[in-house]
Amino acid sequence: MQNLTPYAAAQVANKVFELKGLNASITPQMMYGYARNQRIETVPDSKPVQFVGDAFKEWLDQYVKKIETGETTTRTDFDKLAAEFV
């Protein structure tokens, strides 16, 4: 798999979500945080920082699975949340 920057990773993830019909999105800032925290393996000393393609693919597959099974939510329904406080 091709290595990619956190920005490209966010774009790819969002496209995969769209193609799978998932109501989810990821921001580039989130992916840069994952790179900084090594949540997804990065290419050592890469400038600009890049995720190892295979590591990103593994993370993306797990993330998609969590969304599909309802283990994670990527969006908060603020109308529903606000109704709790009315």
C-alpha positions as a LaTeX table, in Angstrom:
\begin{tabular}{lrrr}
\hline
Residue & $x$ (\AA) & $y$ (\AA) & $z$ (\AA) \\
\hline
Met1 & 0.00 & 0.00 & 0.00 \\
Gln2 & 1.10 & 3.54 & $-0.72$ \\
Asn3 & 2.16 & 5.74 & 2.21 \\
Leu4 & 0.08 & 8.88 & 2.66 \\
Thr5 & 0.04 & 12.12 & 4.58 \\
Pro6 & $-2.55$ & 12.66 & 7.31 \\
Tyr7 & $-4.37$ & 15.10 & 5.00 \\
Ala8 & $-4.55$ & 12.48 & 2.24 \\
Ala9 & $-5.58$ & 9.84 & 4.79 \\
Ala10 & $-8.53$ & 11.99 & 5.88 \\
Gln11 & $-9.59$ & 12.47 & 2.26 \\
Val12 & $-9.34$ & 8.74 & 1.55 \\
Ala13 & $-11.22$ & 7.80 & 4.73 \\
Asn14 & $-14.05$ & 10.22 & 3.92 \\
Lys15 & $-14.29$ & 8.85 & 0.38 \\
Val16 & $-14.47$ & 5.29 & 1.73 \\
Phe17 & $-17.23$ & 6.34 & 4.16 \\
Glu18 & $-19.13$ & 7.92 & 1.28 \\
Leu19 & $-18.75$ & 4.86 & $-0.96$ \\
Lys20 & $-19.95$ & 2.58 & 1.85 \\
Gly21 & $-22.92$ & 4.87 & 2.60 \\
Leu22 & $-21.75$ & 5.66 & 6.12 \\
Asn23 & $-22.69$ & 8.91 & 7.81 \\
Ala24 & $-19.20$ & 9.66 & 9.10 \\
Ser25 & $-16.35$ & 12.02 & 8.44 \\
Ile26 & $-12.80$ & 12.58 & 9.63 \\
Thr27 & $-10.93$ & 15.86 & 9.71 \\
Pro28 & $-7.29$ & 16.29 & 8.68 \\
Gln29 & $-6.63$ & 17.65 & 12.19 \\
Met30 & $-7.77$ & 14.34 & 13.67 \\
Met31 & $-5.39$ & 12.44 & 11.43 \\
Tyr32 & $-2.47$ & 14.76 & 12.25 \\
Gly33 & $-3.21$ & 14.05 & 15.92 \\
Tyr34 & $-3.13$ & 10.32 & 15.23 \\
Ala35 & 0.25 & 10.77 & 13.53 \\
Arg36 & 1.63 & 12.83 & 16.42 \\
Asn37 & 0.45 & 10.24 & 18.96 \\
Gln38 & 1.52 & 7.28 & 16.79 \\
Arg39 & $-2.02$ & 5.90 & 16.90 \\
Ile40 & $-1.34$ & 4.91 & 13.29 \\
Glu41 & 2.23 & 3.95 & 12.44 \\
Thr42 & 4.16 & 6.63 & 10.56 \\
Val43 & 7.18 & 6.39 & 8.29 \\
Pro44 & 10.21 & 7.18 & 10.50 \\
Asp45 & 11.67 & 10.65 & 9.92 \\
Ser46 & 9.34 & 11.37 & 6.99 \\
Lys47 & 9.03 & 15.02 & 5.98 \\
Pro48 & 6.15 & 15.68 & 5.61 \\
Val49 & 4.87 & 13.09 & 8.05 \\
Gln50 & 3.34 & 10.05 & 6.34 \\
Phe51 & 1.38 & 7.06 & 7.55 \\
Val52 & 2.62 & 3.62 & 6.60 \\
Gly53 & 0.06 & 2.58 & 3.96 \\
Asp54 & $-0.59$ & $-0.88$ & 5.41 \\
Ala55 & $-0.99$ & 0.52 & 8.94 \\
Phe56 & $-3.48$ & 3.11 & 7.71 \\
Lys57 & $-5.45$ & 0.44 & 5.82 \\
Glu58 & $-5.62$ & $-1.72$ & 8.95 \\
Trp59 & $-6.80$ & 1.24 & 11.04 \\
Leu60 & $-9.37$ & 2.26 & 8.41 \\
Asp61 & $-10.81$ & $-1.27$ & 8.17 \\
Gln62 & $-11.22$ & $-1.41$ & 11.96 \\
Tyr63 & $-12.73$ & 2.09 & 12.07 \\
Val64 & $-15.26$ & 1.25 & 9.33 \\
Lys65 & $-16.20$ & $-1.95$ & 11.15 \\
Lys66 & $-16.82$ & $-0.01$ & 14.36 \\
Ile67 & $-19.06$ & 2.45 & 12.54 \\
Glu68 & $-20.99$ & $-0.33$ & 10.80 \\
Thr69 & $-21.55$ & $-2.21$ & 14.07 \\
Gly70 & $-22.43$ & 0.94 & 16.00 \\
Glu71 & $-19.44$ & 0.65 & 18.33 \\
Thr72 & $-18.48$ & 4.24 & 17.62 \\
Thr73 & $-20.28$ & 7.35 & 16.54 \\
Thr74 & $-18.52$ & 10.05 & 14.62 \\
Arg75 & $-21.25$ & 12.63 & 14.88 \\
Thr76 & $-23.28$ & 13.90 & 17.79 \\
Asp77 & $-26.95$ & 14.63 & 17.20 \\
Phe78 & $-27.00$ & 18.02 & 18.94 \\
Asp79 & $-30.78$ & 18.42 & 18.49 \\
Lys80 & $-31.33$ & 15.19 & 20.41 \\
Leu81 & $-28.74$ & 16.16 & 23.01 \\
Ala82 & $-30.26$ & 19.63 & 23.45 \\
Ala83 & $-33.69$ & 18.06 & 23.98 \\
Glu84 & $-32.33$ & 16.45 & 27.12 \\
Phe85 & $-31.64$ & 19.90 & 28.56 \\
Val86 & $-34.94$ & 21.59 & 27.68 \\
\hline
\end{tabular}
